[in-house]
């Protein structure tokens, strides 16, 4: 046993920088692979202290205990590598170079783009926004969107500025209609044009993905399909395919979410947009419908009882000034505490114009709810 102890063990951890979700863990003893693995609680603590420092604008690079050395290093705000070594006379510089070589090996095998795919969301949004704007100009309308399963995943600025009733009802209408290659559908806009009909044109670009235009008498549907589709959308097949998972899941494929998260609602109060999904960890209880109900009820609770009214809903009152200085920025609700491991956890957090509501599994510790919500909100910020 003494000989084994002198060799020491090296543990290598790779995690998603935004959420802390482990991607892989490796261990070695004396230069050979070892089955010994660090407990998940230790992995979470090592990453948690690093993320805690980042939130305070403190960069934690290394630490040393009586018998171990730990080095942290983040790459491209996407991957965090941690190495924990109990080998004797281990230098931090050697471990830091090890992490650099490990990340280099990852790039060598899968490419940098694949490792930083969360950032590609911004590129995808930019490509689609440019294509929508150019297509809208060619089609002589300012109102164009891409709809997946009744959800708008990309749109022109004019579409986003539609009044609240039509902004919600139009994608719902498209999602409820039977699949068709093309449609020319008369609609009245409850807010913008309740008496004069407009035309809602829809074109199926891919199964489950529809291009929607809100326009007047022109252009004719027969003109759009053969001429503009091939010119504007054929070169964008890959970005269009990347939109398909955004329908049910609302998040890009591979987006790292903590395994305890069962559902989320992210609101941007100024842009009046949101992300909503209950599809993560769909194999766990409660059911998807129960998750929707829990999140909706929690939204009603926190909106009416805890957080300030959304922009445009608050009356200007002098006596509200003192109250506004004391409004909470986070709250949580725990159910099922009578039986350990049952029920659910709900947490809400507001930072600036963004408000995040999370539904978490019963195993998620209460003391970590706010930290988990904060990390998740930071990870989701580039998306909305």
VEXTOR-339937 format. One record per residue: x, y, z of N, C-alpha, C in turn. Coordinates in pm, whole numbers, padded with zeros to 5 digits, always signed. Atoms other than C-alpha are relative to their C-alpha. Layout:
XYZXYZXYZ...
// end
This chain:
+00083-00120+00000+00000+00000+00000+00087+00126+00000-00086-00117-00005+00284+00234+00079+00058+00033-00135-00057-00025+00132+00434+00188-00267-00102+00066-00091+00103-00060+00083+00102+00267-00431-00021+00146+00039+00023-00137-00044+00068+00579-00220+00105+00095-00055-00103-00090+00048+00405+00717-00338-00020+00034-00147+00022-00029+00141+00299+00691-00702-00099+00112-00018+00100-00105+00011-00001+00911-00649-00096-00025-00115+00103+00013+00102-00308+00948-00867-00025+00136-00064+00033-00121+00074-00393+01203-01134-00142-00015-00053+00138-00002+00050-00757+01287-01207-00016+00117-00097+00024-00102+00102-00849+01478-01524-00150+00013-00021+00143-00026+00015-01192+01638-01549-00021+00100-00113+00038-00090+00108-01351+01800-01853-00148+00034+00017+00137-00043-00024-01666+02008-01805-00039+00112-00096+00051-00114+00075-01885+02247-02000+00013+00124+00086-00031-00117-00082-01774+02591-01884-00125+00073+00045+00117-00080-00032-02121+02747-01889-00089-00064+00106+00096+00066-00089-02317+02482-01698+00066-00089+00105-00065+00090-00094-02059+02266-01519-00032-00146-00022+00034+00140+00028-02190+01946-01680+00126-00075-00038-00120+00076+00035-01911+01683-01685-00012-00062-00140-00005+00060+00133-01812+01576-02037+00077-00132+00002-00068+00127-00024-01557+01314-01936+00095+00015+00119-00093+00005-00113-01335+01209-01644+00098-00114-00025-00102+00103+00017-01009+01015-01659+00092+00000+00122-00091+00012-00114-00778+00885-01386+00117-00089-00038-00118+00084+00023-00427+00738-01388+00081-00011+00128-00090+00022-00114-00190+00592-01132+00131-00055-00056-00129+00044+00051+00178+00567-01210+00007-00002-00152-00004-00008+00145+00111+00658-01574-00090-00098-00072+00090+00096+00062-00141+00378-01635-00143+00032+00040+00140-00031-00032-00521+00414-01651-00045-00068+00128+00052+00052-00126-00699+00363-01319-00151+00009+00000+00146+00000-00008-01058+00275-01244-00054+00094+00105+00043-00089-00107-01069+00498-00942-00049+00132-00058+00059-00124+00049-01297+00794-01011-00039+00089+00118+00042-00093-00104-01373+01105-00811-00152-00002+00014+00145-00009-00018-01723+01122-00657-00054+00125-00069+00061-00113+00069-01963+01354-00837-00002+00123+00089+00003-00115-00092-01984+01573-00526+00134+00073+00000-00133-00063+00005-01607+01635-00542+00018+00074-00132-00009-00066+00131-01625+01713-00914-00079+00131+00002+00082-00120-00009-01907+01957-00847+00063+00109+00086-00064-00098-00088-01716+02123-00564+00120+00065-00067-00118-00056+00069-01398+02163-00770-00042+00100-00108+00046-00093+00102-01591+02322-01054-00074+00118+00062+00077-00105-00064-01816+02519-00820+00086+00112+00055-00086-00104-00057-01532+02701-00645+00064+00083-00112-00056-00073+00115-01385+02792-00986-00104+00096-00058+00106-00085+00055-01720+02926-01116-00036+00111+00098+00028-00102-00100-01779+03110-00787+00100+00115-00011-00101-00104+00018-01451+03293-00835-00024+00082-00126+00026-00073+00124-01541+03381-01195-00114+00099+00017+00113-00091-00022-01871+03532-01082+00042+00125+00077-00052-00114-00075-01668+03759-00853+00119+00065-00072-00110-00050+00082-01420+03835-01135+00136-00033+00061-00126+00050-00054-01151+03633-00960+00037-00126-00077-00044+00114+00079-00951+03390-01173+00079-00097+00088-00067+00103-00079-00864+03076-00975+00073-00093-00095-00079+00080+00093-00581+02899-01154+00059-00125+00064-00059+00118-00064-00432+02661-00895-00017+00009+00151+00007+00009-00146-00445+02544-00534+00080-00121+00045-00082+00110-00052-00234+02320-00316-00043-00033+00142+00028+00046-00135-00324+02111-00012+00121-00078+00051-00113+00073-00058-00106+01891+00210+00049-00110-00093-00043+00114+00082-00106+01602-00037-00051+00006-00144+00053-00008+00136-00266+01730-00361+00021+00138-00059-00009-00126+00074-00234+01997-00627-00112+00002-00103+00111-00015+00094-00526+02127-00833+00029+00118-00093-00016-00107+00099-00507+02332-01154-00127+00007-00084+00118-00024+00083-00803+02484-01341+00041+00080-00124-00024-00082+00120-00804+02619-01696-00122-00007-00091+00113-00008+00092-01087+02737-01922+00050+00036-00139-00039-00022+00139-01067+02741-02301-00120+00052-00078+00100-00059+00091-01270+02969-02528-00138+00014+00066+00126-00014-00074-01537+03015-02257-00097-00115-00028+00086+00114+00035-01664+02671-02358+00037-00126+00076-00048+00121-00065-01451+02399-02198+00083+00038+00123-00083-00014-00120-01311+02385-01843+00067-00134+00028-00077+00119-00036-01036+02135-01767+00057+00018+00141-00050-00001-00137-00939+02047-01410+00088-00123+00018-00086+00115-00031-00648+01827-01303+00031+00004+00150-00027+00017-00143-00607+01698-00947+00106-00109+00012-00112+00094-00009-00273+01531-00870+00046-00017+00143-00057+00030-00131-00150+01357-00556+00143-00052-00013-00138+00041+00019+00189+01276-00708+00094+00096+00075-00094-00080-00077+00487+01398-00507+00073+00100-00090-00080-00103+00067+00669+01719-00607-00060+00042-00134+00065-00042+00124+00412+01803-00875+00000+00152-00008-00002-00144+00021+00455+02153-01018-00127+00044-00073+00118-00053+00067+00157+02369-01120+00024+00020-00149-00030-00025+00141+00333+02456-01445-00012-00128-00083+00009+00129+00072+00356+02089-01543-00146-00039-00022+00141+00035+00013-00014+02035-01475-00071+00093-00097+00061-00094+00095-00108+02350-01668+00034-00038-00143-00038+00044+00136+00088+02227-01969-00074-00128-00038+00078+00120+00026-00088+01893-01934-00139+00037-00050+00134-00043+00042-00424+02070-01961+00003+00060-00140-00011-00057+00134-00306+02264-02265+00014-00110-00106-00017+00111+00094-00198+01939-02433-00129-00080-00016+00127+00072+00007-00528+01771-02346-00098+00074-00090+00090-00076+00086-00726+02052-02502+00047-00003-00145-00053+00012+00135-00494+02044-02802-00038-00132-00065+00039+00131+00052-00567+01673-02840-00148-00003-00037+00142-00005+00030-00939+01742-02827-00025+00075-00131+00013-00076+00126-00907+02004-03102+00048-00085-00117-00056+00084+00106-00694+01763-03305-00101-00103-00048+00091+00109+00034-00964+01496-03294-00135+00047-00053+00136-00040+00040-01289+01690-03330-00008+00142-00056+00003-00134+00053-01192+02045-03428-00051+00101+00101+00037-00105-00095-01229+02373-03240-00147+00038-00012+00139-00040+00021-01567+02450-03395-00095-00090+00076+00088+00093-00070-01723+02137-03248+00007+00020+00151-00016-00020-00144-01584+02215-02902-00064+00130+00048+00058-00129-00037-01724+02568-02905-00133+00020-00071+00123-00008+00081-02055+02487-03074-00104+00091+00060+00097-00091-00058-02250+02700-02827+00014+00138-00063-00020-00129+00063-02094+03006-02982-00054+00001-00143+00052+00004+00136-02211+02886-03323-00146+00040-00006+00139-00047-00002-02562+02975-03212-00007+00143-00052+00000-00138+00047-02474+03339-03269+00023+00006-00150-00021+00000+00144-02342+03261-03616-00124-00047-00074+00124+00049+00060-02655+03063-03696-00106+00109-00001+00099-00106-00006-02877+03346-03577+00033+00112-00099-00039-00105+00092-02677+03595-03784-00030-00039-00144+00025+00045+00136-02698+03387-04103-00149+00003-00032+00144+00005+00025-03072+03334-04068-00061+00140-00001+00053-00135-00003-03138+03696-03978+00030+00073-00130-00035-00064+00126-02950+03817-04285-00084-00055-00114+00079+00061+00107-03131+03568-04508-00145+00045+00006+00139-00044-00014-03471+03665-04366-00018+00144-00046+00011-00140+00039-03405+04036-04414+00007+00017-00151-00014-00009+00145-03289+03990-04773-00121-00060-00071+00117+00064+00059-03576+03755-04849-00123+00090+00015+00113-00090-00022-03827+03999-04696+00001+00115-00099-00011-00110+00097-03695+04278-04918-00037-00048-00140+00032+00053+00133-03717+04058-05229-00147-00032-00013+00143+00036+00004-04070+03947-05136-00090+00120+00025+00075-00124-00021-04175+04308-05069-00089-00007+00124+00068-00002-00128-04278+04249-04707+00104+00006+00111-00093-00012-00113-04116+04333-04373-00021-00109+00104+00038+00095-00104-04281+04047-04182+00026-00143-00048-00040+00135+00040-04102+03713-04227+00054-00073+00122-00049+00080-00113-04032+03431-03980+00018-00144-00042-00015+00144+00011-03920+03071-03953-00067-00064+00121+00080+00061-00107-04157+02852-03749+00025-00150+00003-00019+00143-00022-04080+02506-03606-00096-00043+00110+00095+00053-00099-04361+02320-03428-00074+00111+00074+00075-00109-00061-04552+02642-03366+00084+00099+00076-00088-00094-00069-04246+02830-03236+00080+00079-00102-00084-00085+00085-04071+03123-03402+00146-00016+00044-00142+00020-00034-03699+03040-03415+00088+00109-00060-00071-00113+00058-03591+03335-03632-00102+00087-00071+00097-00090+00061-03767+03644-03767+00065+00134-00027-00043-00137+00024-03724+03993-03906-00041+00088+00118+00032-00091-00111-03733+04288-03669-00147+00040-00001+00141-00040+00007-04077+04387-03795-00092-00109+00055+00081+00108-00055-04216+04044-03711+00005+00001+00152-00012-00003-00145-04078+04068-03357-00078+00115+00062+00070-00116-00054-04250+04406-03318-00152-00011-00017+00144+00019+00009-04596+04265-03392-00064+00011+00138+00070-00009-00128-04857+04325-03123-00010-00135+00068+00000+00124-00078-04886+04069-02845-00100-00104-00049+00091+00109+00043-05202+03891-02968+00047-00070-00125-00039+00066+00126-05084+03832-03325+00137-00066+00008-00132+00060-00015-04724+03763-03222-00009-00140+00059+00020+00131-00061-04852+03469-03015-00087-00090-00086+00100+00081+00069-05144+03356-03229+00045-00048-00137-00040+00040+00135-04979+03347-03573+00081-00129+00000-00072+00128-00001-04719+03078-03490-00085-00115+00051+00091+00106-00045-04986+02886-03297-00087-00049-00115+00083+00037+00115-05206+02894-03606+00077-00087-00098-00082+00078+00095-04925+02770-03831+00025-00140+00055-00027+00131-00059-04843+02490-03587-00121-00090+00008+00122+00081-00014-05207+02378-03567-00056-00047-00134+00054+00036+00131-05271+02354-03944+00061-00130-00049-00056+00123+00059-05228+02024-04132+00120+00034-00089-00118-00028+00083-04891+01998-04313-00038+00023-00146+00019-00030+00141-04891+02155-04657+00127+00062-00054-00120-00057+00061-04618+02253-04902-00007+00152-00004+00016-00145+00008-04763+02605-04935-00142+00037+00038+00133-00048-00038-05055+02810-04801-00012+00150-00031+00033-00141+00012-05220+03143-04871-00125+00019+00085+00104+00005-00102-05429+03209-04561-00038+00141+00042+00039-00134-00044-05635+03524-04485-00007+00008+00153+00001-00018-00145-05586+03656-04130-00027+00146+00033+00017-00133-00057-05696+03957-03926+00092+00012+00120-00091-00022-00111-05451+04106-03680-00074+00069+00113+00080-00058-00108-05624+04166-03343+00047+00137+00045-00054-00127-00046-05392+04452-03256+00023+00097-00116-00043-00089+00107-05266+04589-03587-00102+00024-00110+00096-00016+00109-05550+04532-03835-00119-00093+00024+00110+00090-00035-05867+04385-03682-00114-00001-00101+00112-00006+00096-06096+04484-03976+00042-00026-00143-00049+00022+00136-05877+04458-04288+00088-00124-00001-00079+00124-00002-05744+04109-04369+00137+00016-00065-00131+00016+00062-05381+04035-04447+00011-00144-00051-00025+00136+00049-05237+03730-04618+00116-00061+00078-00107+00077-00063-05037+03473-04423+00043-00107-00098-00055+00097+00094-04820+03286-04672+00097-00091+00074-00092+00095-00062-04643+02970-04556+00057-00092-00107-00070+00089+00092-04387+02762-04743+00082-00098+00081-00076+00101-00072-04244+02434-04615+00139-00012-00060-00140+00011+00046-03864+02449-04642+00057-00138+00028-00038+00135-00040-03800+02120-04458-00117-00056+00080+00108+00057-00082-04038+01876-04287+00006+00056+00143+00005-00059-00134-04143+02059-03969+00047+00143+00007-00052-00137+00001-03988+02393-04072-00071+00079-00109+00079-00078+00096-04205+02658-04238+00045+00145-00001-00026-00141+00020-04129+03000-04379-00134+00073-00007+00127-00072-00009-04406+03249-04294+00019+00145-00041-00001-00139+00043-04478+03584-04459-00136+00061+00029+00122-00076-00021-04736+03839-04355+00002+00117-00098-00008-00098+00107-04823+04058-04652-00138+00042-00046+00123-00048+00059-05087+04241-04854-00033-00078-00127+00040+00069+00124-05215+04163-05205+00116-00063-00075-00116+00055+00068-04866+04101-05334+00104-00046+00102-00013+00068+00131-04662+03891-05395-00095-00119-00010+00078+00124+00013-04866+03603-05540+00081-00120+00046-00068+00120-00051-04785+03266-05385+00075-00073-00110-00063+00070+00112-04703+03122-05727+00135+00060-00035-00128-00065+00031-04419+03374-05760+00107-00037+00102-00096+00027-00107-04258+03292-05425+00067-00135-00014-00051+00136-00011-04220+02919-05451+00112-00032-00097-00108+00043+00089-04018+02865-05769+00119+00095-00002-00107-00096+00024-03816+03187-05782+00084+00026+00124-00074-00047-00116-03725+03298-05432+00054-00114+00086-00045+00109-00086-03699+02965-05253+00136-00052-00042-00126+00058+00047-03422+02827-05468+00114+00099+00017-00105-00101-00008-03230+03153-05466+00046+00025+00143-00034-00043-00135-03247+03234-05094+00023-00113+00098-00002+00102-00105-03291+02908-04905+00077-00125-00034-00078+00119+00036-03115+02635-05101+00142+00008+00056-00137-00006-00056-02769+02766-04993+00005-00011+00153+00001-00002-00146-02882+02764-04628-00058-00127+00060+00059+00124-00048-02986+02402-04588+00057-00042+00136-00059+00041-00128-02739+02333-04306-00049+00084+00117+00058-00078-00110-02845+02631-04089-00148-00029+00021+00142+00031-00016-03208+02541-04159-00019-00132+00075+00010+00129-00072-03156+02182-04044+00034+00020+00149-00036-00026-00140-02995+02321-03727-00116+00061+00077+00116-00059-00067-03326+02497-03654-00099-00105+00049+00104+00098-00030-03530+02176-03636-00005-00041+00147+00009+00037-00142-03430+02075-03279-00051+00114+00088+00043-00113-00081-03526+02425-03162-00151+00000+00024+00144+00004-00017-03895+02340-03197-00039-00056+00136+00040+00055-00129-03962+02098-02910+00094+00037+00114-00096-00019-00109-03642+02163-02714+00032+00146+00026-00024-00144-00011-03604+02539-02778+00147+00036+00016-00143-00024-00017-03226+02498-02732+00077-00074-00109-00079+00068+00103-02953+02407-02983+00042-00139+00044-00047+00136-00031-02848+02043-03005+00136+00007+00068-00126+00003-00074-02571+01971-02757+00016+00110+00103-00011-00106-00101-02648+02273-02538+00007-00062+00139-00019+00067-00130-02519+02177-02191-00090+00058+00108+00083-00036-00115-02783+02189-01920+00030-00096+00114-00020+00086-00116-02740+02056-01569-00105-00111+00000+00089+00115+00006-02892+01711-01535-00120+00012+00094+00115-00018-00092-03119+01828-01250-00112+00083-00062+00100-00089+00060-03303+02071-01482-00101-00082-00079+00109+00070+00069-03640+01933-01594-00078+00093-00093+00070-00096+00085-03779+02250-01750+00047+00140+00032-00043-00137-00022-03704+02618-01792-00086+00096-00080+00064-00112+00068-03865+02946-01889+00090+00121+00017-00085-00119-00001-03638+03237-01983-00074+00112-00070+00070-00116+00054-03801+03576-02038+00097+00116-00017-00069-00127+00018-03642+03886-02188-00107+00107+00003+00113-00089-00025-03871+04155-02050-00001+00120-00094-00003-00115+00091-03752+04432-02283-00031-00041-00143+00027+00047+00136-03754+04232-02606-00135-00070-00013+00126+00073-00003-04074+04052-02499+00010-00132-00079-00021+00133+00059-03935+03716-02611+00028-00098+00112-00023+00100-00104-03896+03390-02426+00052-00130-00061-00036+00139+00030-03745+03040-02433-00071-00088+00102+00074+00088-00090-03952+02759-02288+00017-00144-00045-00011+00142+00033-03887+02387-02273-00016-00085+00125+00008+00100-00106-03970+02085-02059+00051-00134-00051-00044+00122+00065-03799+01835-02287+00128-00058+00057-00128+00048-00052-03469+01808-02098-00023-00110+00103+00015+00116-00090-03427+01474-01913-00143-00051-00002+00140+00039+00017-03761+01365-02055-00037-00136+00055+00027+00133-00054-03722+01014-01915-00026+00001+00150+00019-00011-00145-03754+01142-01557-00142+00047+00031+00125-00055-00050-04064+01214-01353+00023+00144+00048+00137+00024+00044-04279+01422-01355-00014+00001-00152+00026+00004+00143-04440+01391-01698+00015+00139-00061-00016-00128+00068-04401+01664-01960-00117+00094+00029+00117-00083-00027-04756+01787-01904+00002+00053+00143-00010-00047-00139-04703+01804-01527+00107+00107+00013-00106-00102-00004-04382+01999-01585-00054+00134-00051+00058-00124+00053-04568+02252-01801-00090+00066+00105+00093-00054-00099-04834+02292-01533+00075+00061+00119-00077-00051-00113-04577+02337-01255+00067+00133-00034-00069-00122+00039-04381+02600-01446-00099+00115-00020+00100-00105+00020-04696+02791-01546-00051+00053+00134+00048-00043-00131-04822+02797-01188+00106+00081+00074-00109-00071-00066-04483+02906-01059+00019+00138-00063-00010-00129+00068-04467+03181-01322-00107+00097+00052+00109-00084-00052-04805+03312-01206+00031+00047+00142-00032-00033-00139-04691+03302-00844+00106+00109+00010-00110-00095-00016-04361+03485-00886-00031+00133-00067+00032-00125+00069-04504+03741-01129-00095+00086+00083+00099-00076-00078-04790+03839-00899+00045+00031+00142-00033-00013-00142-04622+03801-00560+00140+00052+00029-00139-00024-00037-04247+03849-00582+00071+00104-00086-00077-00087+00088-04102+04022-00887-00080+00123-00040+00071-00121+00045-04183+04374-01011-00075-00026-00129+00075+00019+00124-04436+04408-01291+00090+00015-00122-00075-00010+00123-04311+04369-01646-00013+00141-00057+00005-00135+00055-04232+04688-01843-00135+00029-00065+00128-00038+00059-04548+04875-01937-00118-00034+00087+00110+00041-00086-04757+04719-01659+00000+00074+00134-00014-00061-00132-04636+04925-01364-00048+00144-00002+00046-00137-00012-04816+05242-01264+00107+00082+00071-00097-00089-00061-04598+05536-01175-00060+00058+00129+00047-00049-00128-04656+05598-00807+00119+00036+00087-00110-00045-00086-04437+05791-00566+00023-00099+00112-00016+00090-00114-04509+05546-00286+00063-00132-00039-00062+00124+00042-04376+05260-00500+00151+00006+00005-00145-00014+00009-04021+05399-00493+00071-00079+00108-00065+00074-00109-03932+05256-00152-00019-00149-00019+00025+00142+00021-04094+04925-00240+00091-00057-00108-00082+00049+00110-03898+04897-00566+00142-00026+00043-00137+00020-00047-03571+04926-00376+00015-00131+00076-00006+00120-00082-03663+04612-00179-00052-00125-00071+00055+00117+00069-03801+04380-00448+00104-00110-00007-00096+00111+00005-03642+04034-00444+00050-00024-00140-00056+00037+00129-03422+03908-00722+00004-00151-00018+00003+00145+00011-03457+03538-00648-00099-00055+00102+00087+00071-00094-03705+03302-00486-00006-00145-00042+00011+00141+00035-03762+02929-00470-00115-00064+00075+00112+00074-00057-04034+02679-00391+00038-00147+00003-00033+00141-00018-03978+02327-00255-00127-00077+00033+00115+00085-00029-04244+02055-00263+00046-00143+00023-00032+00141-00021-04247+01694-00149+00107-00024+00102-00108+00017-00098-04017+01743+00149-00029-00110+00102+00032+00104-00098-04203+01483+00355+00072-00131-00032-00069+00122+00042-04049+01200+00155+00124+00038-00080-00124-00036+00070-03682+01242+00055+00001-00058-00142-00011+00046+00137-03622+01220-00317-00128+00011-00080+00126-00016+00072-03980+01308-00413-00031+00148-00014+00040-00138+00020-04149+01625-00531+00087+00070-00101-00075-00078+00098-03970+01904-00713+00054+00125+00067-00057-00127-00043-03771+02224-00675-00026+00100-00112+00022-00108+00095-03862+02552-00845+00075+00123+00048-00077-00117-00037-03637+02857-00850-00016+00104-00110+00010-00112+00094-03672+03199-01013+00109+00102+00032-00110-00096-00015-03396+03454-01071-00017+00110-00104+00006-00111+00094-03399+03799-01229+00129+00079+00007-00119-00081+00014-03087+03977-01353-00021+00093-00118+00025-00095+00108-03140+04295-01554-00134-00027-00066+00127+00022+00069-03405+04242-01823-00040-00147-00011+00026+00143+00016-03388+03860-01799-00054-00060+00129+00060+00072-00113-03602+03645-01574-00001-00148-00034-00011+00143+00024-03531+03272-01545-00076-00078+00104+00070+00093-00088-03758+03006-01396+00047-00141-00033-00048+00137+00018-03624+02653-01346-00086-00097+00080+00060+00114-00070-03799+02329-01258+00109-00105+00013-00111+00090-00028-03550+02093-01093-00049-00127+00067+00036+00127-00061-03556+01735-00977+00010+00010+00153+00002-00001-00146-03612+01649-00612+00138-00022+00060-00135+00026-00052-03246+01545-00579+00086+00126+00004-00081-00122+00003-03123+01901-00640+00002+00064+00139-00007-00054-00137-02997+02042-00306-00053+00143+00005+00062-00132-00013-03187+02346-00183+00104+00110+00007-00100-00105-00017-02872+02537-00088+00069+00038-00131-00066-00030+00127-02748+02520-00448-00091+00054-00107+00097-00040+00103-03063+02641-00625+00038+00134-00065-00030-00131+00058-02961+03003-00666+00127-00004-00085-00123+00012+00078-02610+02915-00781-00023-00067-00134+00031+00070+00124-02743+02671-01038-00078+00090-00095+00078-00092+00084-02994+02929-01163+00089+00109-00059-00091-00105+00049-02721+03194-01192+00087-00052-00113-00085+00058+00105-02491+02966-01391-00080-00028-00127+00084+00030+00116-02776+02858-01617-00039+00126-00075+00036-00126+00064-02882+03216-01681+00115+00056-00080-00117-00048+00074-02529+03313-01780+00020-00083-00128-00017+00085+00117-02516+03015-02017-00104+00030-00107+00107-00025+00094-02849+03106-02178+00000+00141-00058+00002-00140+00042-02776+03479-02215+00033+00019-00147-00025-00021+00143-02618+03448-02564-00118-00036-00090+00113+00043+00082-02939+03285-02687-00113+00101-00001+00112-00095-00011-03177+03559-02570+00043+00119+00086
// end
